[in-house]
Amino acid sequence: MADLENSVPATPETLFRLASVSKPITATAIMQLFERGRLDLDAEVQKYCPAFPKKEWPITTRELLGHLGGIRHYDADGRRDIPEDSAKHFSSMEASLQIFASDPLVAKPGTKFQYSTYGYTLLGCILEGASSQKYVDYMHANIFVPAGMEQTQPDDLFAVIPYRSRWYHKAQSGAVQNAGVLDSSYKIPGGGFVSSARDMARFEAAILNDKLVRRATREIMWTPQKTAAGEPTNYAFGWGVLNKNGLMLLTHTGGQQGTSTSIILVPDRRAGVVVLTNIDGVDAAALSGEILKIVLDPQDATP
């Protein structure tokens, strides 16, 4: 159901929060700019985002894409810097940077895998500098339109967005409640889009058919990264990477107030699955794996 109170069923056009499934979309846009010669993956981030202060060590776009940039995640000193339920609005990428820009790095870039949605906020600023466009405008013109993603857009808390679902949470008692308030304007590149199952299927098809980046660029994007010491991270650029019975699976999951999501791509089988739900705390990855078993041959192992 898209809306329990009004008995509105979900459809392929219902809009769900993507949460961190937004990251593979942003990574694709970054690689598009790399492919077009407008972004150097190994240049210091200040070349494109001068609003972000220099740190003890340089940070590159390549490192941020693979969560190797040393940028912290949500918690600062054991407390969450943005309240779990918050309607605080950020009007720009540069404004969003102020949440974490003055904080020390958690590690020297390249040395430690540190999952960071804030790192993807910084990537949004980098995209704006490299493209000379607002992040949302670039994404619409260069990712959503070419892929036929007609509904995908930022999750504006205050806008009236047709087909957007309500968000739910299950209490310890088992009762379904409305989820907490979330203004995701501070993390659009890493967790702030809404999309439909139909649009996300189109995104998967566009990637598999080389409509957004060339095959060679795609292979770079899907190459698992390693730390400076050579330790594998099982994460490429915006995608987790698994190998099951000789098949490479590209995956990502997401979770935030009122949503649990999962995406899987299997390039060798030209197959993909996306699961979008409007309740938090459920295992969307397990469901996407079960669906993938139906898509693939029985002998192919799945997550």
Backbone hydrogen bonds in HBPLUS format (Angstrom, degrees):
<---DONOR---> <-ACCEPTOR-->    atom                        ^
c    i                          cat <-CA-CA->   ^        H-A-AA   ^      H-
h    n   atom  resd res      DA  || num        DHA   H-A  angle D-A-AA Bond
n    s   type  num  typ     dist DA aas  dist angle  dist       angle   num
A0002-ALA N   A0008-VAL O   2.73 MM   6  5.51 138.5  1.90 145.7 159.6     1
A0166-ARG N   A0002-ALA O   2.86 MM 164  6.03 174.2  1.86 168.0 166.4     2
A0003-ASP N   A0008-VAL O   3.18 MM   5  4.94 155.1  2.25 140.2 140.7     3
A0008-VAL N   A0003-ASP O   2.92 MM   5  4.94 161.4  1.96 144.7 148.7     4
A0007-SER N   A0004-LEU O   3.31 MM   3  4.91 160.9  2.35  95.4 101.0     5
A0014-THR N   A0011-THR O   3.06 MM   3  5.26 163.4  2.09 111.4 116.7     6
A0198-ARG N   A0012-PRO O   3.21 MM 186  5.40 164.7  2.23 149.7 145.6     7
A0015-LEU N   A0163-TYR O   2.77 MM 148  5.69 171.6  1.78 139.1 140.7     8
A0165-SER N   A0015-LEU O   3.01 MM 150  5.77 167.2  2.02 153.3 152.0     9
A0016-PHE N   A0195-SER O   2.80 MM 179  5.53 166.8  1.81 152.9 151.1    10
A0195-SER N   A0016-PHE O   2.94 MM 179  5.53 152.8  2.01 150.4 155.3    11
A0018-LEU N   A0193-PHE O   2.92 MM 175  5.69 175.2  1.92 153.2 152.8    12
A0021-VAL N   A0018-LEU O   3.19 MM   3  5.25 159.0  2.23 130.1 127.0    13
A0022-SER N   A0019-ALA O   3.03 MM   3  6.07 157.7  2.09 125.9 130.7    14
A0023-LYS N   A0020-SER O   2.97 MM   3  5.53 159.2  2.02 114.0 119.4    15
A0025-ILE N   A0022-SER O   3.15 MM   3  5.37 125.6  2.46 102.1 116.0    16
A0026-THR N   A0022-SER O   3.10 MM   4  6.46 158.4  2.15 155.1 161.2    17
A0027-ALA N   A0023-LYS O   2.89 MM   4  6.10 164.9  1.91 159.4 163.9    18
A0028-THR N   A0024-PRO O   3.07 MM   4  6.16 148.4  2.17 135.1 142.6    19
A0029-ALA N   A0025-ILE O   3.20 MM   4  6.55 151.8  2.28 144.0 150.8    20
A0030-ILE N   A0026-THR O   2.97 MM   4  6.32 157.4  2.02 154.2 160.5    21
A0031-MET N   A0027-ALA O   2.97 MM   4  6.19 160.0  2.01 149.3 154.4    22
A0032-GLN N   A0028-THR O   2.95 MM   4  6.14 136.5  2.15 138.3 150.5    23
A0033-LEU N   A0029-ALA O   3.13 MM   4  6.49 152.9  2.21 147.4 152.8    24
A0034-PHE N   A0030-ILE O   3.00 MM   4  6.35 152.1  2.08 144.9 153.4    25
A0035-GLU N   A0031-MET O   2.87 MM   4  6.02 159.5  1.91 142.7 148.1    26
A0036-ARG N   A0032-GLN O   3.02 MM   4  6.27 141.8  2.18 140.7 150.9    27
A0038-ARG N   A0033-LEU O   2.93 MM   5  5.24 155.7  1.99 164.4 158.2    28
A0037-GLY N   A0034-PHE O   3.04 MM   3  5.21 160.9  2.07 109.2 113.9    29
A0043-ALA N   A0040-ASP O   3.24 MM   3  5.44 171.7  2.25 111.7 114.0    30
A0062-ARG N   A0041-LEU O   2.92 MM  21  4.97 158.2  1.97 148.0 140.8    31
A0047-LYS N   A0044-GLU O   3.03 MM   3  5.88 166.0  2.05 125.5 129.8    32
A0045-VAL N   A0059-ILE O   2.96 MM  14  6.01 146.0  2.08 159.1 161.6    33
A0048-TYR N   A0045-VAL O   3.08 MM   3  5.82 147.9  2.19 119.5 125.8    34
A0049-CYS N   A0045-VAL O   2.85 MM   4  5.88 152.8  1.93 148.9 156.6    35
A0052-PHE N   A0049-CYS O   3.13 MM   3  5.96 167.3  2.14 123.7 127.2    36
A0064-LEU N   A0060-THR O   3.13 MM   4  6.48 157.2  2.19 146.8 153.1    37
A0065-LEU N   A0061-THR O   2.95 MM   4  6.18 161.5  1.99 158.9 162.7    38
A0068-LEU N   A0063-GLU O   2.71 MM   5  4.62 168.3  1.72 152.6 148.4    39
A0067-HIS N   A0064-LEU O   3.13 MM   3  5.01 169.7  2.14 108.9 110.4    40
A0114-GLN N   A0067-HIS O   2.87 MM  47  5.46 163.0  1.90 162.1 165.0    41
A0110-GLY N   A0068-LEU O   2.69 MM  42  4.95 154.9  1.75 152.4 158.7    42
A0106-VAL N   A0070-GLY O   2.86 MM  36  5.14 158.3  1.91 145.1 146.2    43
A0076-ALA N   A0079-ARG O   2.71 MM   3  5.37 161.6  1.74 167.9 162.4    44
A0079-ARG N   A0076-ALA O   3.06 MM   3  5.37 161.9  2.10 112.1 117.9    45
A0086-SER N   A0181-VAL O   3.01 MM  95  5.70 122.3  2.36 136.1 134.6    46
A0183-ASP N   A0086-SER O   2.89 MM  97  6.18 129.0  2.15 162.6 166.9    47
A0096-SER N   A0092-SER O   3.12 MM   4  6.40 150.5  2.21 141.9 149.8    48
A0097-LEU N   A0093-MET O   3.06 MM   4  6.40 140.2  2.23 146.0 156.7    49
A0098-GLN N   A0095-ALA O   3.23 MM   3  5.65 145.3  2.36 105.9 114.5    50
A0099-ILE N   A0096-SER O   3.25 MM   3  6.00 167.2  2.26 119.7 123.1    51
A0100-PHE N   A0097-LEU O   3.09 MM   3  5.95 140.8  2.25 122.8 129.4    52
A0101-ALA N   A0097-LEU O   2.80 MM   4  5.43 142.6  1.94 161.0 170.0    53
A0103-ASP N   A0100-PHE O   3.08 MM   3  5.41 162.0  2.12 115.5 121.3    54
A0111-THR N   A0108-LYS O   3.04 MM   3  5.76 161.7  2.07 149.6 152.0    55
A0228-ALA N   A0110-GLY O   2.65 MM 118  5.41 142.4  1.79 146.4 154.2    56
A0120-TYR N   A0117-THR O   2.97 MM   3  5.22 131.6  2.21 101.0 113.9    57
A0121-THR N   A0117-THR O   3.12 MM   4  6.62 135.9  2.33 139.6 152.4    58
A0121-THR N   A0118-TYR O   3.03 MM   3  4.84 124.6  2.35  91.1 106.2    59
A0122-LEU N   A0118-TYR O   3.01 MM   4  6.39 155.3  2.07 151.6 157.0    60
A0123-LEU N   A0119-GLY O   3.06 MM   4  6.38 141.1  2.22 130.8 141.8    61
A0124-GLY N   A0120-TYR O   3.01 MM   4  6.28 139.2  2.18 135.3 145.2    62
A0124-GLY N   A0121-THR O   3.05 MM   3  5.04 123.6  2.38  93.2 107.8    63
A0125-CYS N   A0121-THR O   3.24 MM   4  6.71 146.8  2.35 143.7 151.6    64
A0126-ILE N   A0122-LEU O   2.98 MM   4  6.31 155.0  2.04 148.3 155.8    65
A0127-LEU N   A0123-LEU O   2.82 MM   4  6.06 156.8  1.87 149.6 155.4    66
A0128-GLU N   A0124-GLY O   3.10 MM   4  6.36 153.7  2.17 141.6 148.2    67
A0129-GLY N   A0125-CYS O   3.08 MM   4  6.40 155.7  2.14 148.5 154.4    68
A0130-ALA N   A0126-ILE O   2.91 MM   4  6.14 159.7  1.96 155.6 161.3    69
A0131-SER N   A0127-LEU O   2.91 MM   4  5.91 152.2  1.99 149.2 156.1    70
A0132-SER N   A0128-GLU O   2.85 MM   4  5.42 132.1  2.08 137.9 147.9    71
A0137-ASP N   A0134-LYS O   3.09 MM   3  5.27 119.0  2.48 101.2 116.5    72
A0138-TYR N   A0134-LYS O   2.95 MM   4  6.23 162.8  1.98 163.6 168.4    73
A0139-MET N   A0135-TYR O   2.98 MM   4  6.22 168.6  2.00 158.8 161.9    74
A0140-HIS N   A0136-VAL O   3.09 MM   4  6.18 158.6  2.14 140.5 146.1    75
A0141-ALA N   A0137-ASP O   3.10 MM   4  6.27 171.0  2.11 152.4 154.4    76
A0142-ASN N   A0138-TYR O   2.87 MM   4  5.79 161.0  1.90 158.4 163.4    77
A0143-ILE N   A0139-MET O   2.96 MM   4  5.15 147.8  2.06 133.4 138.5    78
A0144-PHE N   A0139-MET O   2.96 MM   5  6.28 165.3  1.98 157.2 162.1    79
A0145-VAL N   A0140-HIS O   2.96 MM   5  5.99 155.2  2.03 157.4 161.9    80
A0147-ALA N   A0143-ILE O   3.13 MM   4  6.06 148.7  2.23 142.5 151.2    81
A0148-GLY N   A0144-PHE O   3.02 MM   4  5.96 113.1  2.49 137.0 152.2    82
A0149-MET N   A0144-PHE O   2.75 MM   5  4.65 150.9  1.83 150.6 149.8    83
A0148-GLY N   A0145-VAL O   3.07 MM   3  5.09 152.0  2.15 104.3 113.1    84
A0150-GLU N   A0148-GLY O   3.11 MM   2  5.63 123.9  2.43 106.5  91.0    85
A0153-GLN N   A0194-VAL O   3.17 MM  41  5.69 155.4  2.23 152.3 159.7    86
A0194-VAL N   A0153-GLN O   2.85 MM  41  5.69 161.4  1.88 170.8 175.0    87
A0156-ASP N   A0154-PRO O   2.98 MM   2  5.67 127.8  2.26 107.2  91.8    88
A0155-ASP N   A0192-GLY O   2.83 MM  37  5.67 160.9  1.87 155.2 152.1    89
A0159-ALA N   A0156-ASP O   3.34 MM   3  5.42 144.7  2.47 101.8 111.2    90
A0164-ARG N   A0161-ILE O   3.25 MM   3  5.81 155.2  2.31 138.7 137.4    91
A0179-ALA N   A0167-TRP O   2.98 MM  12  5.39 167.7  2.00 118.8 120.5    92
A0168-TYR N   A0278-ASN O   2.97 MM 110  6.01 141.2  2.12 129.5 141.6    93
A0280-ASP N   A0168-TYR O   3.13 MM 112  6.67 148.9  2.23 149.3 151.9    94
A0169-HIS N   A0177-GLN O   2.80 MM   8  5.22 150.8  1.88 147.8 151.9    95
A0177-GLN N   A0169-HIS O   2.68 MM   8  5.22 174.3  1.69 164.8 167.0    96
A0171-ALA N   A0175-ALA O   2.84 MM   4  5.38 165.2  1.87 164.4 160.0    97
A0174-GLY N   A0171-ALA O   2.84 MM   3  5.24 157.1  1.89 112.9 120.8    98
A0187-LYS N   A0184-SER O   3.01 MM   3  5.59 167.2  2.03 120.8 124.7    99
A0190-GLY N   A0187-LYS O   3.17 MM   3  5.45 129.3  2.44 105.7 118.6   100
A0191-GLY N   A0187-LYS O   2.73 MM   4  5.53 125.2  2.02 157.9 173.4   101
A0192-GLY N   A0188-ILE O   3.13 MM   4  3.64 147.9  2.24 120.2 111.4   102
A0200-MET N   A0196-SER O   2.97 MM   4  6.19 163.1  2.00 152.8 157.2   103
A0201-ALA N   A0197-ALA O   2.96 MM   4  6.10 148.9  2.06 144.1 152.4   104
A0202-ARG N   A0198-ARG O   3.04 MM   4  6.32 148.0  2.15 142.5 151.4   105
A0203-PHE N   A0199-ASP O   2.90 MM   4  6.29 142.3  2.05 142.7 153.9   106
A0204-GLU N   A0200-MET O   3.03 MM   4  6.31 160.2  2.07 146.4 150.2   107
A0205-ALA N   A0201-ALA O   2.95 MM   4  6.22 160.1  1.99 146.9 152.6   108
A0206-ALA N   A0202-ARG O   2.86 MM   4  6.00 153.5  1.93 144.5 151.8   109
A0207-ILE N   A0203-PHE O   3.02 MM   4  6.28 155.7  2.08 150.9 156.7   110
A0208-LEU N   A0204-GLU O   2.98 MM   4  6.22 168.4  1.99 153.8 156.9   111
A0209-ASN N   A0205-ALA O   2.91 MM   4  6.00 139.9  2.08 143.2 153.7   112
A0211-LYS N   A0206-ALA O   2.89 MM   5  5.02 165.4  1.91 157.9 156.6   113
A0210-ASP N   A0207-ILE O   3.17 MM   3  5.22 164.1  2.20 109.6 110.9   114
A0218-ARG N   A0214-ARG O   2.90 MM   4  6.16 156.3  1.95 154.1 161.9   115
A0219-GLU N   A0215-ARG O   2.96 MM   4  6.26 148.5  2.06 148.3 156.1   116
A0220-ILE N   A0216-ALA O   3.26 MM   4  6.59 149.3  2.36 140.4 147.6   117
A0221-MET N   A0217-THR O   2.99 MM   4  6.30 160.7  2.03 150.9 156.4   118
A0222-TRP N   A0218-ARG O   2.97 MM   4  6.18 139.2  2.14 143.9 154.6   119
A0223-THR N   A0220-ILE O   3.24 MM   3  5.31 169.1  2.25 108.7 110.7   120
A0237-PHE N   A0221-MET O   2.99 MM  16  5.05 159.6  2.03 164.2 157.5   121
A0225-GLN N   A0235-TYR O   2.92 MM  10  5.95 167.9  1.93 138.6 139.5   122
A0233-THR N   A0225-GLN O   3.09 MM   8  5.82 154.6  2.15 158.3 151.3   123
A0227-THR N   A0231-GLU O   2.87 MM   4  5.17 155.4  1.93 140.6 146.5   124
A0230-GLY N   A0227-THR O   2.83 MM   3  5.12 162.0  1.86 114.1 118.8   125
A0241-VAL N   A0234-ASN O   3.02 MM   7  5.29 168.7  2.04 130.1 131.1   126
A0236-ALA N   A0239-TRP O   2.78 MM   3  5.37 169.1  1.79 175.0 173.0   127
A0240-GLY N   A0251-THR O   2.76 MM  11  4.93 166.7  1.78 162.4 157.8   128
A0251-THR N   A0240-GLY O   2.88 MM  11  4.93 163.2  1.90 137.0 142.3   129
A0242-LEU N   A0249-LEU O   2.89 MM   7  5.02 164.0  1.92 151.1 155.8   130
A0249-LEU N   A0242-LEU O   2.77 MM   7  5.02 170.3  1.78 149.4 152.1   131
A0244-LYS N   A0247-LEU O   2.86 MM   3  5.15 155.1  1.92 150.0 154.0   132
A0247-LEU N   A0244-LYS O   2.88 MM   3  5.15 161.9  1.91 115.6 121.4   133
A0250-LEU N   A0265-LEU O   2.87 MM  15  4.97 167.5  1.88 149.9 153.9   134
A0265-LEU N   A0250-LEU O   2.76 MM  15  4.97 148.1  1.86 145.1 154.2   135
A0252-HIS N   A0263-ILE O   3.07 MM  11  5.42 139.0  2.24 149.5 149.9   136
A0263-ILE N   A0252-HIS O   2.87 MM  11  5.42 153.0  1.95 162.8 167.4   137
A0254-GLY N   A0261-THR O   3.01 MM   7  4.87 148.2  2.11 129.8 126.0   138
A0261-THR N   A0254-GLY O   2.86 MM   7  4.87 164.4  1.89 140.3 141.8   139
A0256-GLN N   A0259-THR O   3.28 MM   3  5.54 157.1  2.34 136.3 140.9   140
A0259-THR N   A0256-GLN O   3.02 MM   3  5.54 146.3  2.14 152.3 142.3   141
A0277-THR N   A0260-SER O   3.13 MM  17  5.40 133.7  2.35 143.1 156.0   142
A0262-SER N   A0275-VAL O   2.94 MM  13  5.17 144.1  2.07 149.5 153.0   143
A0275-VAL N   A0262-SER O   2.85 MM  13  5.17 164.7  1.88 152.9 156.6   144
A0264-ILE N   A0273-VAL O   2.91 MM   9  5.21 157.4  1.96 157.2 157.6   145
A0273-VAL N   A0264-ILE O   2.91 MM   9  5.21 156.5  1.97 145.2 150.7   146
A0266-VAL N   A0271-ALA O   2.81 MM   5  5.17 166.9  1.83 155.3 152.2   147
A0269-ARG N   A0266-VAL O   3.01 MM   3  5.60 147.2  2.12 117.9 127.4   148
A0271-ALA N   A0266-VAL O   3.23 MM   5  5.17 170.8  2.24 133.5 135.6   149
A0270-ARG N   A0267-PRO O   2.99 MM   3  4.73 154.9  2.05  99.9 107.8   150
A0284-ALA N   A0282-VAL O   3.12 MM   2  5.95 125.8  2.43 107.6  92.5   151
A0287-LEU N   A0283-ASP O   3.45 MM   4  6.82 159.3  2.49 145.0 149.7   152
A0288-SER N   A0284-ALA O   2.91 MM   4  6.17 158.9  1.96 150.1 156.2   153
A0289-GLY N   A0285-ALA O   2.96 MM   4  6.17 149.6  2.06 144.7 152.8   154
A0290-GLU N   A0286-ALA O   3.04 MM   4  6.34 150.9  2.13 145.2 152.6   155
A0291-ILE N   A0287-LEU O   2.97 MM   4  6.26 156.3  2.02 151.5 157.8   156
A0292-LEU N   A0288-SER O   2.92 MM   4  6.10 150.2  2.01 141.1 149.7   157
A0293-LYS N   A0289-GLY O   3.14 MM   4  6.44 140.2  2.31 140.5 149.7   158
A0294-ILE N   A0291-ILE O   3.01 MM   3  5.32 131.0  2.26 103.2 115.9   159
A0295-VAL N   A0291-ILE O   3.25 MM   4  6.67 145.9  2.38 142.4 151.9   160
A0295-VAL N   A0292-LEU O   3.03 MM   3  4.94 117.8  2.43  92.7 108.4   161
A0296-LEU N   A0292-LEU O   2.89 MM   4  6.08 163.4  1.92 161.6 164.3   162
A0300-ASP N   A0297-ASP O   2.99 MM   3  5.54 159.9  2.03 120.4 126.8   163
